[in-house]
Amino acid sequence: MGVLHVPEMRNEGFGLTTARIIYRLPDNPLLLQDYVWQEYDLFPQFPTLRKFLAFWEEQLEGPLHSVTVAHQRLIRPVELTHSLH
């Protein structure tokens, strides 16, 4: 996929994705460390996050323990209130 600008990302259904990645320290597997990752990604497939996690598992030494994901679409319904003075 090429570079998308924010208006195109809105039309494609992208949103801000945050992942809390818990992993084991390579030199002491009993200890856990966390890492926060954030990027615009597509719900529910999360191709960018999946690519990052695949890179992590292939290239980094700290084995993954768990991943918690939060996602917020760029466009969502909003409530408008109008008051007359």
Secondary structure, 3 states (H helix, E strand, C coil): CCCCCHHHHHHHCEEEEEEEEEEEECCEEEEEEEEEEEEEEECCCCHHHHHHHHHHHHHCCCCEEEEEEEEEECCCCCCCCCCCC
